[in-house]
């Protein structure tokens, strides 16, 4: 089963990072206030990007590394000016798209 890393723009300008198997359903939970505590406090504005990974383990490792990035780097990742492989070179082989 494929897992996805996703980035959400929040009302305060921050970028939330999470993982899910169904990004649209998970985003809908964030919007309705039933998602993470972080997005309940900082209302989600837009889904910026999602990246497919091979499995949950890869998604968790990717989430950890992306959460450590500065907001500007997360936005560059979402815009495509920075690749997920550049952030996670050890995961390059496990990416499925």
C-alpha distances in whole Angstrom, upper triangle without the diagonal:
4,7,10,14,16,20,22,26,28,32,33,32,29,26,23,20,17,13,11,8,11,13,16,16,16,19,21,21,22,25,26,26,24,22,23,26,26,26,28,31,30,29,26,28,25,22,23,19,16,14,10,9,7,6,8,11,12,11,14,16,16,17,20,21,21,23,26,27,30,29,31,28,25,27,27,24,23,26,25,28,26,22,20,20,24,23,20,22,20,17,18,16,13,13,11,14
4,7,10,13,17,19,23,25,29,30,29,26,23,20,17,14,11,9,6,9,11,14,15,15,17,19,20,21,23,25,25,23,20,21,25,25,24,26,29,28,27,24,25,22,19,19,16,12,10,7,6,5,6,8,11,10,9,12,14,14,15,18,19,18,20,23,23,26,26,27,24,22,23,24,20,19,22,21,24,22,19,16,17,21,20,17,19,18,14,15,14,11,10,8,11
4,7,10,14,16,20,22,26,27,26,23,19,17,13,11,7,6,5,8,9,12,13,12,14,17,17,18,20,22,22,20,17,18,21,21,20,23,25,24,24,21,22,20,16,17,14,10,8,6,5,6,5,6,9,8,6,9,12,11,11,14,16,15,17,20,20,23,23,24,22,19,21,21,18,17,20,19,22,20,17,14,16,19,17,16,18,17,13,15,15,11,10,10,11
4,6,10,13,16,19,22,24,22,20,16,14,11,8,5,5,6,8,7,11,12,11,12,15,16,15,18,20,20,19,16,16,20,19,18,21,23,22,21,18,19,16,13,13,10,6,5,4,6,9,9,8,11,9,6,10,12,10,9,13,14,13,14,18,18,20,19,21,18,15,17,18,14,13,17,16,19,17,15,12,14,17,15,14,17,17,13,15,15,12,10,10,11
4,7,10,14,16,20,21,19,16,13,11,7,6,4,7,9,10,8,12,13,11,12,15,16,15,17,20,20,18,15,15,18,16,16,19,21,19,19,16,17,15,11,11,8,5,5,7,7,11,11,10,11,9,6,8,10,7,6,10,11,9,11,14,14,16,16,17,15,12,14,15,11,11,14,14,17,15,13,10,13,15,13,12,15,16,13,14,16,13,11,12,12
4,7,10,13,17,18,16,14,10,8,6,5,6,8,10,10,7,10,12,10,9,13,13,12,14,17,17,17,13,13,16,14,13,17,18,16,16,12,14,11,8,8,6,4,6,9,11,14,14,13,15,13,10,11,13,10,9,12,13,10,11,14,14,15,14,15,14,10,12,13,11,9,13,13,16,15,14,11,15,16,14,15,18,19,16,17,19,17,14,15,14
4,7,10,13,14,12,10,6,6,5,7,9,11,14,13,10,12,14,11,10,13,14,12,13,17,16,17,13,13,15,13,12,15,16,14,13,10,11,9,6,5,5,6,9,12,14,18,18,16,18,16,13,14,15,12,10,13,13,9,10,13,12,13,11,12,12,8,9,11,9,7,11,12,15,14,14,12,16,16,14,16,19,20,18,19,21,19,17,18,17
4,6,10,11,10,8,5,5,7,8,11,13,15,14,11,11,13,11,8,11,12,9,10,14,14,15,12,12,14,11,9,12,13,11,10,6,7,6,5,5,7,9,12,15,17,21,21,19,21,19,16,17,18,15,13,15,16,12,12,15,14,14,11,13,14,10,10,13,12,9,12,15,17,17,17,16,20,20,18,19,23,24,22,23,25,23,20,21,20
4,7,8,7,6,5,6,9,12,15,16,19,18,14,14,16,14,11,14,15,11,11,15,15,17,14,14,15,12,10,13,13,9,9,6,5,5,6,6,10,12,15,19,21,24,24,23,24,23,19,20,21,18,16,18,18,14,13,16,15,13,10,12,13,10,9,13,13,10,12,15,17,17,18,18,21,21,19,21,25,27,24,25,28,26,23,24,23
4,5,5,5,6,7,11,13,16,18,21,19,16,16,17,15,12,14,14,10,10,13,12,15,13,12,12,9,7,10,9,6,5,4,5,7,9,10,13,15,19,22,23,27,26,24,26,25,21,21,23,20,17,19,19,16,14,17,16,15,11,14,16,13,12,16,16,14,16,19,20,20,22,21,25,24,22,24,28,29,27,28,31,29,26,28,26
4,5,7,9,11,14,17,20,21,24,23,19,19,20,18,14,16,16,12,11,14,13,16,15,15,14,11,9,11,9,6,5,6,6,9,12,13,16,19,22,25,27,31,30,28,30,29,25,25,26,24,21,22,23,20,18,20,19,17,14,16,18,16,15,18,19,17,18,22,23,23,25,24,28,27,25,28,31,33,31,32,35,33,30,31,29
4,6,9,11,15,17,21,23,26,25,21,21,22,20,17,19,19,15,14,17,16,18,17,15,14,11,10,12,10,6,8,9,9,12,14,15,18,20,23,27,28,32,31,29,30,29,25,25,26,24,21,22,22,19,17,18,17,15,12,14,17,15,14,18,19,17,19,22,23,23,25,24,28,27,24,27,30,32,31,32,35,33,31,32,31
4,7,10,13,16,20,22,25,24,20,21,22,20,17,19,19,16,15,19,18,20,18,17,16,13,12,14,12,9,10,10,9,11,13,12,15,18,21,24,26,30,30,28,29,27,24,24,24,22,19,20,20,17,15,16,15,12,9,11,13,12,11,14,16,14,15,19,19,19,21,21,25,24,22,24,28,30,28,29,32,31,28,30,28
4,7,10,13,17,19,23,22,19,20,21,18,16,18,18,14,15,18,17,19,16,14,14,10,10,13,11,8,10,9,10,11,12,12,14,16,19,22,23,27,27,25,25,24,21,20,21,18,16,16,16,13,11,13,12,10,7,10,12,10,10,13,14,13,15,18,18,18,20,19,22,21,19,21,25,27,25,27,30,28,26,28,26
4,7,10,13,16,19,19,15,17,18,15,13,16,16,13,14,18,16,18,15,13,14,10,10,13,13,10,11,9,10,10,10,9,11,13,15,18,20,23,23,21,22,20,17,17,18,15,12,14,14,10,9,11,10,9,6,9,10,7,8,11,11,10,13,15,16,15,17,16,19,19,16,18,22,23,22,23,26,24,22,24,22
4,7,10,13,17,16,13,15,16,12,11,14,14,10,12,15,14,15,11,10,11,8,7,11,12,9,10,9,11,10,9,10,11,12,14,17,18,21,20,18,19,18,15,14,16,13,10,12,13,10,8,11,11,11,9,12,12,9,11,14,13,12,15,17,18,17,18,16,19,19,16,18,22,23,21,22,25,23,21,23,22
4,7,10,14,14,12,14,15,12,11,15,14,12,14,17,16,16,12,10,13,10,10,14,15,13,14,11,13,12,10,10,10,10,11,14,14,18,17,15,16,14,11,11,12,10,7,9,10,7,6,10,10,12,10,13,12,9,11,14,11,11,15,16,18,16,15,13,16,17,14,15,18,19,17,19,21,19,17,19,19
4,7,11,11,9,12,13,9,10,13,12,11,14,16,15,14,10,9,12,11,11,14,16,14,15,13,15,14,11,12,11,9,11,12,13,15,14,12,13,13,9,9,11,9,6,9,11,9,9,12,13,15,14,17,16,12,14,17,14,13,17,18,20,18,17,14,17,18,16,16,19,19,17,19,21,18,16,18,18
4,7,9,8,11,12,9,10,14,13,12,15,17,17,15,12,11,15,14,14,17,19,18,18,15,17,16,13,13,12,9,9,10,10,12,11,8,11,10,6,7,10,9,7,10,12,11,11,15,16,18,17,20,18,15,17,18,15,15,18,18,21,19,17,14,17,19,16,15,19,18,15,17,19,15,14,15,16
4,5,6,9,9,7,9,12,11,12,15,16,16,14,11,12,16,16,15,17,20,19,19,16,18,16,13,15,13,10,10,10,10,12,10,9,12,12,8,10,13,12,11,14,16,15,15,19,19,22,21,23,21,18,19,21,18,17,20,20,23,21,19,17,19,21,19,18,21,21,17,19,20,16,15,15,16
4,6,9,9,8,11,13,13,15,17,18,19,17,14,15,19,19,18,21,23,23,22,19,21,18,15,17,14,11,11,9,10,11,9,9,12,12,10,12,15,14,13,17,19,18,18,22,23,25,24,26,24,20,22,23,20,18,22,21,25,23,21,18,20,23,21,20,22,22,18,19,19,16,15,14,15
4,6,6,6,9,10,11,13,15,16,17,15,13,15,19,19,17,19,22,21,20,17,18,16,13,15,13,10,11,10,12,14,13,12,16,16,13,15,18,17,15,19,21,19,20,23,24,25,24,25,24,20,21,23,20,18,21,21,25,24,21,19,22,24,23,22,25,24,21,22,22,19,17,16,16
4,6,5,6,9,10,10,12,14,15,14,12,14,17,17,15,17,20,19,17,14,15,12,9,11,10,7,10,10,12,15,14,14,17,16,13,15,17,15,14,17,19,17,17,21,21,22,20,22,21,17,18,20,17,15,18,18,22,21,19,17,20,22,21,20,23,24,20,21,22,19,17,16,15
4,5,5,6,9,10,10,12,14,14,12,15,18,18,15,17,20,18,16,13,14,11,9,12,11,10,13,13,16,18,18,17,20,20,16,18,21,19,17,21,22,20,20,24,23,24,22,24,23,19,19,21,19,16,19,20,23,23,22,20,23,25,24,24,27,27,24,24,25,22,20,19,18
4,5,5,6,9,10,11,13,11,10,13,17,17,15,16,19,19,16,14,15,14,12,15,14,13,15,15,17,19,18,17,20,20,17,18,22,20,18,21,23,21,21,25,25,26,24,26,25,22,22,24,22,19,22,23,27,26,25,23,26,28,26,26,29,29,25,26,27,24,22,21,21
4,5,5,6,9,10,11,9,7,10,13,14,12,13,16,16,14,12,14,13,10,13,13,12,14,14,16,18,17,15,18,18,15,16,19,17,15,18,20,18,18,21,22,23,21,23,23,19,20,22,20,18,21,22,25,24,23,21,24,26,24,23,27,27,23,25,26,23,21,20,20
4,5,5,6,9,10,10,8,10,13,13,10,12,15,13,11,8,10,9,7,11,11,11,14,15,18,20,19,18,21,20,16,17,20,18,16,19,21,18,17,21,21,22,19,21,21,17,17,20,18,16,18,20,23,23,22,20,24,25,23,24,27,27,24,26,27,24,22,22,21
4,5,5,6,9,9,8,12,14,15,11,12,15,15,12,10,11,11,10,14,14,14,17,18,21,23,22,21,24,23,20,21,24,22,19,22,24,22,21,25,25,25,22,25,25,21,21,24,22,19,22,24,27,26,26,24,27,29,27,27,31,31,28,29,30,27,25,24,24
4,5,5,6,5,5,9,11,12,10,10,14,14,11,10,13,13,12,16,16,16,19,19,21,23,22,20,23,23,19,19,23,21,19,21,24,21,20,24,24,25,22,25,25,22,22,25,23,21,24,25,28,28,27,25,28,30,27,27,31,31,28,30,31,28,26,26,25
4,6,5,6,4,7,9,9,6,7,10,10,8,7,10,10,10,14,15,15,18,19,21,24,22,20,22,22,19,19,22,20,17,19,21,19,17,21,21,22,19,22,22,19,19,22,21,18,21,24,26,25,25,23,27,28,25,26,29,30,27,29,30,27,25,26,25
4,5,8,8,10,12,12,8,8,11,10,7,6,8,9,10,14,16,16,20,21,24,26,25,23,26,26,22,22,25,23,20,23,24,21,20,24,23,23,20,23,24,20,20,23,22,19,22,24,27,27,27,25,29,30,28,28,32,33,30,31,33,30,28,28,27
4,6,8,11,12,13,10,8,12,12,9,9,12,13,14,17,19,19,23,24,26,28,27,25,27,28,24,24,27,26,22,25,27,24,23,26,27,26,24,26,27,24,23,27,26,23,25,28,31,30,30,28,32,33,31,31,35,35,32,34,35,32,30,30,29
4,6,8,8,10,7,5,9,10,8,9,12,14,15,18,20,20,23,24,26,28,27,24,26,27,23,23,26,24,21,23,25,23,21,24,25,25,22,25,26,23,23,27,25,23,26,28,31,30,30,28,32,32,30,30,34,34,32,34,35,32,30,31,30
4,7,8,11,9,7,11,13,11,12,15,16,16,19,20,20,22,23,24,26,24,22,24,25,21,21,24,23,20,22,25,23,21,24,25,26,24,27,27,23,24,28,26,24,27,29,31,30,30,28,31,32,29,30,33,33,30,32,34,30,29,29,29
4,7,8,7,7,10,11,10,10,14,14,13,16,17,17,19,20,21,23,21,19,21,21,18,17,20,20,16,18,21,19,17,21,22,22,20,24,24,20,21,24,23,21,24,26,28,27,26,24,27,28,26,26,29,29,27,29,30,27,26,26,26
4,5,5,6,9,10,11,11,14,15,14,17,17,17,19,20,21,23,21,18,20,20,17,16,19,18,14,16,18,17,14,18,19,20,18,22,22,18,20,23,22,20,24,25,27,26,25,23,26,27,24,24,28,28,25,28,30,26,25,26,26
4,6,5,6,9,10,11,15,17,17,19,20,20,22,24,24,27,25,21,23,23,20,18,21,20,17,17,20,19,15,18,20,20,19,22,23,20,21,25,24,22,26,28,29,28,28,25,29,29,26,26,30,30,28,31,32,30,28,30,30
4,6,6,6,8,10,13,15,15,16,18,18,21,23,23,26,24,21,22,23,19,18,20,19,15,16,18,16,13,16,17,17,15,19,19,16,18,21,20,19,22,25,26,25,25,23,26,26,23,24,28,28,27,29,31,28,27,29,28
4,5,5,5,6,10,11,12,14,16,17,20,22,23,26,24,22,23,23,20,19,21,19,16,17,19,17,14,17,18,18,15,19,20,16,17,21,20,18,21,23,25,24,25,23,26,27,24,25,29,29,27,29,31,29,27,28,27
4,6,6,8,12,14,15,17,19,20,23,25,26,29,27,24,26,26,23,21,24,23,19,20,23,20,18,21,22,21,19,22,23,20,21,24,24,22,25,27,29,28,28,27,30,30,27,28,32,33,31,33,35,32,30,31,30
4,6,9,12,15,17,18,21,22,25,27,28,31,29,26,28,28,24,23,25,24,20,21,23,21,18,20,21,20,18,21,22,20,20,24,24,22,25,28,29,28,29,27,31,31,28,29,33,33,32,34,36,33,32,33,32
4,6,9,12,14,15,18,19,22,25,27,30,28,26,27,27,23,22,24,22,19,20,21,19,16,19,19,17,15,18,20,17,17,21,21,19,21,24,26,25,26,25,28,28,25,27,31,32,30,32,34,32,30,31,30
4,6,10,12,14,17,18,22,24,26,29,28,26,28,27,24,23,25,23,20,22,23,20,18,21,21,19,16,19,21,18,17,21,21,19,21,24,26,25,26,25,29,29,26,28,32,33,31,32,34,32,30,31,29
4,6,8,10,13,15,18,21,23,26,26,24,26,25,21,21,23,21,18,20,21,18,17,20,19,18,15,17,19,15,15,18,18,15,18,21,23,23,23,22,26,26,24,26,29,30,28,29,31,29,26,27,26
4,7,9,13,15,19,22,24,28,27,26,28,27,23,24,25,23,20,22,23,19,18,21,20,19,15,17,18,15,14,17,17,14,16,19,21,22,23,22,26,26,25,26,30,31,29,30,32,30,27,28,26
4,6,9,12,15,18,21,25,25,24,26,24,21,22,23,20,18,21,21,18,17,21,19,18,15,16,17,14,12,15,15,11,13,16,19,19,20,20,23,24,22,24,27,29,26,27,29,27,24,24,22
4,6,8,12,15,17,21,21,20,22,21,17,19,20,17,15,19,19,16,16,19,18,18,15,16,16,12,11,14,13,9,12,14,17,17,17,17,20,21,20,21,24,26,23,23,26,23,20,21,19
4,7,11,14,17,20,21,21,22,20,17,19,20,16,15,18,17,14,15,17,15,15,12,13,13,10,8,10,9,6,8,11,13,14,14,14,18,18,17,19,22,24,21,21,24,22,19,19,17
4,7,10,13,17,18,18,20,17,14,16,17,14,13,16,16,13,14,17,15,16,14,14,13,10,9,11,8,5,8,9,12,12,12,11,15,16,15,16,19,21,18,18,20,19,15,16,13
4,7,10,13,14,14,16,14,11,14,15,12,11,15,15,12,14,17,16,18,16,17,15,12,12,13,10,8,11,11,14,13,12,10,14,16,15,15,18,19,16,16,18,16,12,13,11
4,6,10,12,13,14,11,9,12,13,10,11,14,14,12,14,17,16,18,17,18,15,12,14,14,10,9,12,11,14,13,10,8,11,13,13,12,15,16,12,12,14,12,9,9,8
4,7,9,10,12,10,8,12,13,11,12,15,15,14,17,19,19,21,21,21,19,16,17,17,14,13,16,14,17,16,13,10,12,15,15,13,15,15,12,12,12,10,7,6,6
4,6,8,9,6,6,10,10,9,11,14,14,14,16,18,19,22,21,22,19,17,19,19,15,15,18,16,19,17,13,10,11,15,14,12,13,13,9,10,10,7,5,6,7
4,7,8,7,8,11,12,11,13,16,16,17,19,21,22,25,25,26,23,21,23,22,19,19,22,20,22,20,16,13,14,17,16,14,15,13,10,11,9,6,6,6,9
4,6,5,6,9,10,11,12,15,16,16,18,21,22,25,25,27,24,21,24,24,20,20,24,22,25,22,19,15,16,19,18,15,16,14,11,13,12,8,9,10,12
4,5,5,6,9,10,10,12,14,15,16,19,20,24,24,26,23,20,23,24,20,20,24,23,25,22,20,16,17,20,18,15,17,15,12,15,15,11,12,13,15
4,5,5,6,9,10,11,13,14,15,17,19,23,24,25,23,20,23,24,20,21,25,23,25,22,19,15,16,18,16,13,15,13,10,14,13,10,12,14,16
4,5,5,6,9,10,11,12,14,16,17,21,21,23,20,18,21,21,17,18,21,20,22,19,16,12,12,15,13,10,12,10,7,10,10,7,8,11,13
4,5,5,6,9,10,10,12,14,16,19,19,21,18,16,18,19,15,16,19,18,20,18,15,11,13,15,13,11,14,12,9,12,13,10,9,11,13
4,5,5,6,9,10,11,13,15,18,19,21,18,16,19,20,17,18,21,21,22,19,17,13,15,17,14,12,15,13,11,14,15,12,13,15,17
4,5,5,6,9,10,11,13,17,18,20,17,15,19,19,16,18,21,20,21,18,15,12,12,14,11,9,11,10,8,12,13,11,12,15,17
4,5,5,6,8,10,11,15,16,17,14,12,15,16,12,14,17,16,17,14,12,8,10,11,8,7,10,10,8,11,13,11,10,13,14
4,6,5,6,9,10,13,14,16,14,11,15,16,13,14,17,17,18,15,14,11,13,14,11,10,14,14,12,14,16,14,13,16,16
4,6,5,7,9,13,14,17,14,12,16,17,15,16,20,19,20,17,16,12,14,14,11,10,14,13,12,15,18,16,16,19,19
4,5,5,7,11,13,14,12,11,14,15,12,15,18,17,17,14,13,10,11,11,7,7,11,11,11,13,16,15,15,18,18
4,5,5,9,10,11,9,7,11,11,9,11,14,14,15,12,11,9,11,11,7,9,12,13,12,14,17,16,15,18,17
4,5,8,9,12,10,8,12,13,12,13,16,17,18,15,15,12,15,14,11,12,16,16,16,18,21,19,18,21,21
4,7,9,12,10,9,13,14,13,15,18,18,18,15,15,13,15,14,10,12,15,16,16,18,21,20,20,23,22
4,6,8,6,6,10,10,10,12,15,15,14,12,13,12,14,12,9,11,15,16,16,18,21,21,19,22,21
4,5,5,6,9,10,11,13,14,16,15,13,15,14,17,14,12,15,18,20,20,21,25,24,22,25,24
4,5,5,6,9,10,10,12,14,14,13,15,15,18,16,14,17,20,22,21,22,26,25,23,25,23
4,5,5,6,9,10,10,12,11,11,13,14,17,15,13,17,19,22,22,22,26,25,23,25,23
4,5,5,6,9,10,10,9,8,10,11,13,11,9,13,16,18,18,18,22,22,19,22,20
4,5,5,6,9,10,10,9,10,10,13,12,10,13,16,18,17,18,21,20,18,20,18
4,5,5,6,9,9,9,11,12,15,14,13,16,19,21,20,20,23,23,20,21,19
4,5,5,6,5,5,8,10,13,11,11,14,17,20,19,18,22,21,19,20,18
4,5,5,6,5,6,7,10,9,9,12,14,17,15,15,18,18,15,17,15
4,5,8,8,9,9,13,13,12,15,17,20,18,17,20,19,16,17,15
4,6,7,9,11,14,14,14,17,19,22,20,19,22,21,18,19,16
4,5,6,9,11,11,12,15,16,19,17,16,19,19,16,17,13
4,7,10,12,10,12,15,16,19,18,17,20,21,18,19,16
4,7,8,7,8,11,12,16,15,14,17,18,15,17,15
4,5,5,7,9,10,13,12,10,14,14,11,14,12
4,5,5,6,8,11,9,8,12,11,9,12,10
4,5,5,5,8,7,5,9,10,8,12,11
4,6,6,9,10,9,12,14,12,15,14
4,6,9,9,10,13,13,12,16,15
4,5,5,7,10,10,10,14,14
4,5,5,8,10,10,14,14
4,6,7,8,10,14,15
4,5,5,6,10,12
4,6,6,9,10
4,6,8,10
4,6,9
4,6
4
